[in-house]
């Protein structure tokens, strides 16, 4: 997890990438172990806990930010921020104990924005997917 924390500013309890499994010039594959003691499970369907879809998206955004750290010039001190998310689909519920595999592909740079496609998988089946854009913004 130190490697992840060295690349993005997110920290617990809002860090949704545990480790990077593989990375190439334009792709990344990361992992998140969904823990039963996560605070949101207390209220997100008590008795039948389900990982909120927005957190599936956030895991893709964070993996994209890690990938972006090797593509963009971060020496200016900018922070990658999601500016757009499209074509979001939720296909399979993610539950405590699941191992979430997060895959993100860099598509293209359009002006100041970086375009990505992402998906999450559990047990070899797609649980969610989306397309999103990030831009570097000055830290506030």
BALUM-957145 format. One record per residue (C-alpha): residue in one letter; x negated, y, z. Coordinates in nm, 4 decimals. Each point is the difference from the previous one (the first is absolute). Example, Ala and Ser with C-alpha at 12.3 -4.5 7.8 and 13.67 -1.06 7.14 Angstrom:
% residues 2
<pt><r>A</r><px>-1.2300</px><py>-0.4500</py><pz>0.7800</pz></pt>
<pt><r>S</r><px>-0.1370</px><py>0.3440</py><pz>-0.0660</pz></pt>
//
This chain:
% residues 140
<pt><r>X</r><px>0.0000</px><py>0.0000</py><pz>0.0000</pz></pt>
<pt><r>X</r><px>-0.2957</px><py>0.2334</py><pz>0.0463</pz></pt>
<pt><r>X</r><px>-0.0510</px><py>-0.0058</py><pz>-0.3774</pz></pt>
<pt><r>X</r><px>0.3612</px><py>0.1138</py><pz>-0.0489</pz></pt>
<pt><r>X</r><px>-0.0296</px><py>0.2722</py><pz>0.2644</pz></pt>
<pt><r>X</r><px>-0.3149</px><py>0.1293</py><pz>-0.1676</pz></pt>
<pt><r>X</r><px>0.1914</px><py>0.0533</py><pz>-0.3269</pz></pt>
<pt><r>X</r><px>0.3383</px><py>0.1451</py><pz>0.1017</pz></pt>
<pt><r>X</r><px>0.1125</px><py>0.2290</py><pz>0.2838</pz></pt>
<pt><r>X</r><px>0.2861</px><py>-0.2234</py><pz>0.1214</pz></pt>
<pt><r>X</r><px>-0.0159</px><py>-0.1485</py><pz>0.3493</pz></pt>
<pt><r>X</r><px>0.2131</px><py>-0.2238</py><pz>0.2185</pz></pt>
<pt><r>X</r><px>0.2919</px><py>-0.0106</py><pz>0.0346</pz></pt>
<pt><r>X</r><px>0.0299</px><py>0.1213</py><pz>-0.3602</pz></pt>
<pt><r>X</r><px>-0.2704</px><py>-0.2102</py><pz>-0.1636</pz></pt>
<pt><r>X</r><px>0.1472</px><py>-0.2690</py><pz>-0.2280</pz></pt>
<pt><r>X</r><px>-0.3127</px><py>-0.1496</py><pz>-0.1583</pz></pt>
<pt><r>X</r><px>-0.2054</px><py>-0.2358</py><pz>0.2150</pz></pt>
<pt><r>X</r><px>-0.2732</px><py>-0.0816</py><pz>-0.2492</pz></pt>
<pt><r>X</r><px>-0.1011</px><py>0.0156</py><pz>-0.3635</pz></pt>
<pt><r>X</r><px>-0.0162</px><py>-0.3438</py><pz>-0.1619</pz></pt>
<pt><r>X</r><px>-0.1207</px><py>0.1013</py><pz>-0.3474</pz></pt>
<pt><r>X</r><px>-0.0703</px><py>0.3204</py><pz>-0.1849</pz></pt>
<pt><r>X</r><px>-0.1050</px><py>0.0797</py><pz>-0.3537</pz></pt>
<pt><r>X</r><px>-0.0313</px><py>0.3266</py><pz>-0.1865</pz></pt>
<pt><r>X</r><px>0.3783</px><py>0.0298</py><pz>-0.0533</pz></pt>
<pt><r>X</r><px>0.1617</px><py>-0.2487</py><pz>0.2394</pz></pt>
<pt><r>X</r><px>0.0146</px><py>-0.0869</py><pz>0.3652</pz></pt>
<pt><r>X</r><px>0.1424</px><py>-0.2914</py><pz>0.1943</pz></pt>
<pt><r>X</r><px>0.0474</px><py>0.0461</py><pz>0.3732</pz></pt>
<pt><r>X</r><px>0.1609</px><py>-0.1823</py><pz>0.2890</pz></pt>
<pt><r>X</r><px>0.2276</px><py>0.0900</py><pz>0.2876</pz></pt>
<pt><r>X</r><px>0.0984</px><py>-0.2492</py><pz>0.2685</pz></pt>
<pt><r>X</r><px>0.3512</px><py>0.0913</py><pz>0.1101</pz></pt>
<pt><r>X</r><px>-0.0064</px><py>-0.0155</py><pz>0.3790</pz></pt>
<pt><r>X</r><px>0.3098</px><py>-0.0739</py><pz>0.2078</pz></pt>
<pt><r>X</r><px>-0.0901</px><py>0.2652</py><pz>0.2597</pz></pt>
<pt><r>X</r><px>0.0260</px><py>0.2924</py><pz>-0.2434</pz></pt>
<pt><r>X</r><px>0.2218</px><py>0.2655</py><pz>0.1603</pz></pt>
<pt><r>X</r><px>0.2374</px><py>0.0411</py><pz>-0.2974</pz></pt>
<pt><r>X</r><px>0.1169</px><py>-0.3625</py><pz>0.0306</pz></pt>
<pt><r>X</r><px>0.1761</px><py>0.0928</py><pz>0.3275</pz></pt>
<pt><r>X</r><px>0.2522</px><py>0.2053</py><pz>-0.1947</pz></pt>
<pt><r>X</r><px>-0.0151</px><py>-0.1241</py><pz>-0.3581</pz></pt>
<pt><r>X</r><px>0.2531</px><py>-0.2808</py><pz>0.0236</pz></pt>
<pt><r>X</r><px>-0.0439</px><py>-0.1194</py><pz>0.3602</pz></pt>
<pt><r>X</r><px>0.0211</px><py>-0.3782</py><pz>0.0106</pz></pt>
<pt><r>X</r><px>-0.0808</px><py>-0.0172</py><pz>-0.3719</pz></pt>
<pt><r>X</r><px>-0.3041</px><py>0.2273</py><pz>-0.0453</pz></pt>
<pt><r>X</r><px>-0.0850</px><py>0.1121</py><pz>-0.3543</pz></pt>
<pt><r>X</r><px>-0.2921</px><py>0.2189</py><pz>-0.1028</pz></pt>
<pt><r>X</r><px>0.1525</px><py>0.3307</py><pz>-0.1176</pz></pt>
<pt><r>X</r><px>-0.0264</px><py>0.0490</py><pz>-0.3768</pz></pt>
<pt><r>X</r><px>-0.1527</px><py>0.3427</py><pz>0.0435</pz></pt>
<pt><r>X</r><px>-0.2915</px><py>-0.1666</py><pz>0.1821</pz></pt>
<pt><r>X</r><px>-0.0463</px><py>-0.2428</py><pz>-0.2892</pz></pt>
<pt><r>X</r><px>-0.0342</px><py>0.3082</py><pz>-0.2203</pz></pt>
<pt><r>X</r><px>-0.2366</px><py>0.1587</py><pz>0.2502</pz></pt>
<pt><r>X</r><px>-0.2234</px><py>-0.3082</py><pz>-0.0093</pz></pt>
<pt><r>X</r><px>-0.0263</px><py>0.0414</py><pz>-0.3791</pz></pt>
<pt><r>X</r><px>-0.0677</px><py>0.3727</py><pz>0.0386</pz></pt>
<pt><r>X</r><px>-0.2788</px><py>-0.0659</py><pz>0.2506</pz></pt>
<pt><r>X</r><px>-0.1591</px><py>-0.2680</py><pz>-0.2194</pz></pt>
<pt><r>X</r><px>0.0240</px><py>0.2493</py><pz>-0.2878</pz></pt>
<pt><r>X</r><px>-0.1753</px><py>0.2625</py><pz>0.2139</pz></pt>
<pt><r>X</r><px>-0.2821</px><py>-0.2461</py><pz>0.0675</pz></pt>
<pt><r>X</r><px>-0.0315</px><py>-0.0652</py><pz>-0.3741</pz></pt>
<pt><r>X</r><px>0.0198</px><py>0.3726</py><pz>-0.0682</pz></pt>
<pt><r>X</r><px>-0.2957</px><py>0.0543</py><pz>0.2320</pz></pt>
<pt><r>X</r><px>-0.2200</px><py>-0.1768</py><pz>-0.2553</pz></pt>
<pt><r>X</r><px>0.1550</px><py>0.1726</py><pz>-0.3035</pz></pt>
<pt><r>X</r><px>0.0403</px><py>0.3630</py><pz>0.1107</pz></pt>
<pt><r>X</r><px>-0.2601</px><py>0.2437</py><pz>0.1238</pz></pt>
<pt><r>X</r><px>0.0813</px><py>0.0207</py><pz>0.3705</pz></pt>
<pt><r>X</r><px>-0.3082</px><py>0.2051</py><pz>0.0804</pz></pt>
<pt><r>X</r><px>0.2160</px><py>0.3128</py><pz>-0.0013</pz></pt>
<pt><r>X</r><px>0.1702</px><py>-0.1278</py><pz>0.3145</pz></pt>
<pt><r>X</r><px>0.3380</px><py>-0.0553</py><pz>-0.1612</pz></pt>
<pt><r>X</r><px>0.2490</px><py>-0.2511</py><pz>0.1375</pz></pt>
<pt><r>X</r><px>0.1975</px><py>-0.2289</py><pz>-0.2352</pz></pt>
<pt><r>X</r><px>0.3733</px><py>0.0724</py><pz>0.0340</pz></pt>
<pt><r>X</r><px>0.2886</px><py>-0.1687</py><pz>-0.1822</pz></pt>
<pt><r>X</r><px>0.1754</px><py>0.2488</py><pz>-0.2273</pz></pt>
<pt><r>X</r><px>0.2441</px><py>-0.2327</py><pz>-0.1762</pz></pt>
<pt><r>X</r><px>0.1411</px><py>-0.3523</py><pz>0.0278</pz></pt>
<pt><r>X</r><px>0.2120</px><py>-0.1664</py><pz>-0.2697</pz></pt>
<pt><r>X</r><px>0.1464</px><py>-0.3365</py><pz>-0.0966</pz></pt>
<pt><r>X</r><px>0.0027</px><py>-0.1223</py><pz>0.3587</pz></pt>
<pt><r>X</r><px>0.1339</px><py>-0.3535</py><pz>0.0343</pz></pt>
<pt><r>X</r><px>0.0454</px><py>-0.2187</py><pz>0.3061</pz></pt>
<pt><r>X</r><px>0.0282</px><py>-0.3679</py><pz>-0.0863</pz></pt>
<pt><r>X</r><px>-0.0847</px><py>-0.2056</py><pz>0.3089</pz></pt>
<pt><r>X</r><px>0.0298</px><py>0.0774</py><pz>0.3707</pz></pt>
<pt><r>X</r><px>-0.3238</px><py>0.0175</py><pz>0.1962</pz></pt>
<pt><r>X</r><px>0.0129</px><py>-0.1307</py><pz>0.3553</pz></pt>
<pt><r>X</r><px>-0.2299</px><py>-0.0148</py><pz>0.3023</pz></pt>
<pt><r>X</r><px>-0.2781</px><py>-0.2532</py><pz>-0.0515</pz></pt>
<pt><r>X</r><px>-0.0098</px><py>0.0461</py><pz>-0.3771</pz></pt>
<pt><r>X</r><px>-0.3294</px><py>0.0719</py><pz>-0.1740</pz></pt>
<pt><r>X</r><px>0.0611</px><py>0.2864</py><pz>-0.2395</pz></pt>
<pt><r>X</r><px>-0.2223</px><py>0.0166</py><pz>-0.3082</pz></pt>
<pt><r>X</r><px>-0.0132</px><py>0.3503</py><pz>-0.1467</pz></pt>
<pt><r>X</r><px>-0.1133</px><py>0.0516</py><pz>-0.3602</pz></pt>
<pt><r>X</r><px>-0.0443</px><py>0.3401</py><pz>-0.1629</pz></pt>
<pt><r>X</r><px>-0.1185</px><py>0.0892</py><pz>-0.3485</pz></pt>
<pt><r>X</r><px>-0.1254</px><py>0.3428</py><pz>-0.1098</pz></pt>
<pt><r>X</r><px>0.1758</px><py>0.0902</py><pz>-0.3257</pz></pt>
<pt><r>X</r><px>-0.1211</px><py>0.3466</py><pz>-0.0976</pz></pt>
<pt><r>X</r><px>-0.0919</px><py>0.3483</py><pz>0.1135</pz></pt>
<pt><r>X</r><px>0.2387</px><py>0.2742</py><pz>-0.1098</pz></pt>
<pt><r>X</r><px>-0.1377</px><py>0.3401</py><pz>0.0925</pz></pt>
<pt><r>X</r><px>-0.0450</px><py>-0.0010</py><pz>0.3765</pz></pt>
<pt><r>X</r><px>0.2162</px><py>-0.3121</py><pz>0.0461</pz></pt>
<pt><r>X</r><px>-0.1063</px><py>-0.3636</py><pz>0.0098</pz></pt>
<pt><r>X</r><px>0.2616</px><py>-0.2523</py><pz>-0.1195</pz></pt>
<pt><r>X</r><px>0.0285</px><py>-0.3491</py><pz>0.1511</pz></pt>
<pt><r>X</r><px>0.2130</px><py>-0.3159</py><pz>-0.0141</pz></pt>
<pt><r>X</r><px>0.0300</px><py>-0.2109</py><pz>0.3110</pz></pt>
<pt><r>X</r><px>0.1600</px><py>-0.3133</py><pz>0.1350</pz></pt>
<pt><r>X</r><px>0.0130</px><py>-0.1919</py><pz>0.3244</pz></pt>
<pt><r>X</r><px>0.0258</px><py>-0.3765</py><pz>0.0228</pz></pt>
<pt><r>X</r><px>0.0751</px><py>-0.2558</py><pz>0.2711</pz></pt>
<pt><r>X</r><px>-0.0563</px><py>-0.3692</py><pz>-0.0597</pz></pt>
<pt><r>X</r><px>-0.0772</px><py>0.0601</py><pz>-0.3661</pz></pt>
<pt><r>X</r><px>0.3316</px><py>0.1807</py><pz>-0.0648</pz></pt>
<pt><r>X</r><px>0.0430</px><py>0.3710</py><pz>-0.0697</pz></pt>
<pt><r>X</r><px>0.1626</px><py>0.1769</py><pz>0.2930</pz></pt>
<pt><r>X</r><px>-0.0126</px><py>0.3555</py><pz>-0.1379</pz></pt>
<pt><r>X</r><px>-0.1370</px><py>0.2081</py><pz>-0.2844</pz></pt>
<pt><r>X</r><px>-0.0255</px><py>0.3639</py><pz>-0.1009</pz></pt>
<pt><r>X</r><px>-0.1808</px><py>0.2550</py><pz>-0.2107</pz></pt>
<pt><r>X</r><px>-0.1441</px><py>0.3031</py><pz>0.1731</pz></pt>
<pt><r>X</r><px>-0.2205</px><py>0.3057</py><pz>-0.0423</pz></pt>
<pt><r>X</r><px>-0.2509</px><py>0.1500</py><pz>0.2416</pz></pt>
<pt><r>X</r><px>-0.1850</px><py>0.3284</py><pz>0.0027</pz></pt>
<pt><r>X</r><px>-0.2803</px><py>0.1324</py><pz>0.2132</pz></pt>
<pt><r>X</r><px>0.1062</px><py>0.2796</py><pz>0.2294</pz></pt>
<pt><r>X</r><px>-0.2021</px><py>0.2155</py><pz>0.2353</pz></pt>
<pt><r>X</r><px>0.0173</px><py>-0.1096</py><pz>0.3601</pz></pt>
<pt><r>X</r><px>0.2221</px><py>0.2243</py><pz>0.2084</pz></pt>
//
